[in-house]
């Protein structure tokens, strides 16, 4: 039992150390930022997956991802606040003129913040996978 707790603490410590490295300009990330990565990392990473695989994504791809992650219509409508301008702290932006109506063919890109959140999320997934491998090798 103590070994499991030690393993968890080691994982958390490594994750925090790696997060600090990733966020070099902010050596001690605030807890709300960590919570933001946990809440939004998966959606950011899935958007980045589509862009990496297909070279681009559009609004219809984005809504398909959000429908899977948030099947409740009210919660999905609230995901509109994930979008902003290229230089904002939002995760995504549309490549359109300001004030343009939302169309399914609008190209979607990740902001710098969206990329940071997606990469941090992926880092934690890798750490988590490493821990599963280590645990399997130890027979836990």
N, C-alpha and C positions, 0 to 999 in steps of 0.2 A: 504493500500500500504506500509506504514512504517513497518507494522508487517511482511510482506513478506520479506522485505530487512533485517530486524533484524533476522528473521529466517534463511535466507541465510548466514548472517554473523556469526551467532551462529554455524551453520553447518560447515562452513569453519574453524572457530576457534577450534571446537572440533576435526575435522579431522586433523588439524595441530598438535594439542596437542597429539592425538593418534599416529600420524606418528612419532613425536619426541620420544614417549615412545617405539615404535616399533624399532626405530633406536637409541637405547640408547647410542651407541658408537659415534654417531654424533648428538648431541643435537639440532643442527640447520641445518637440511638438506638443501642443495643448491637447488635453483629453477630448474636447469637442472635435478636433481634427481627426483623432483616432476613431471616434464614433462615426464621423462622416465617411471614413474609409470603409468601416464595417457595414454601414447602411447602403452606401452607393457604389462600392467597389465592384460588385458583381455586374450591375447594369453597365457601368463604364467599361469594364473588361469585355463584356459581350458585344458592345458596340465596336470596340477596338478589334475584336476577333473578326467581325464582318468586314471592317475596312481592310484589315490585313489580308483576309482571304480573297476579297473581291475587288480591292483597290478603291472602293467607295461604298457609301451606303446612302439610302434615301429615307425620307420620312416614313414610308410604308415599312421598311425594314426595322426602323426604330420602334414604331408602334407595335410591330409583331413581337419584338423582344419584351416591351413593356406589358403587353397583354399576357405573356407567359408569367412574368415576374409578379404582376399585380392584376390578377383576374377580376377583382372588384372594380367596377367602373368608376366609382367615386375616387378610389385611391389612384387609379390610372390617370384620371383627369388631373389630379394634383401633381403628376409628374411633368406637367408643362413647365413647372418652375425649375426643371433641370436644364432648360434652354435659356440662353442669353446671347450676348454678343461675343465675338472672338476674344476680346480682352477681359471678359468678366470672370467671376469666380463660379459661373455655371459650368456644368459638365460638357454641354453640347451647344453648338450653334448651327443655324441654317445658313447656307451660302446663297443669300438672296438680298435684294435691296431692302432697306429699312421699311417697315410697315407693310411688306408684301404679305398677301394672304397665304396661309399654310396649304401647301399642295403635297400629295403623296410622292411626287417626283422631286421635291426639294432635296438637295444634297445636304447631308448631315456630317459635321466634323466634330472632333473633340477639341475643346479648348486646352490650353496648357494645364489648367487645373484638372480637367477630365483625364488627360494623359497621366498626370501625376497620381490621381486616385486609382486609375486602372493598373498602372505599374506597381503601385504599393499593394493593391489587392492581390495581384499575381505573385508578388514576393511572398506574401503571407500564405498563399496557396502552396507555393513551392516548399516553404518551411514546414507546413502542415504535412505535405506528402513525404518529406524527408523524415519527419517524426513517425509516420505510419510505417515506413520502410524499416527504420531503426527498431521500432516496437516489434514488427514481424520477425526481424532477424534475432531479437532477444526472446522471442516466443511469448510475447505478452498478448 
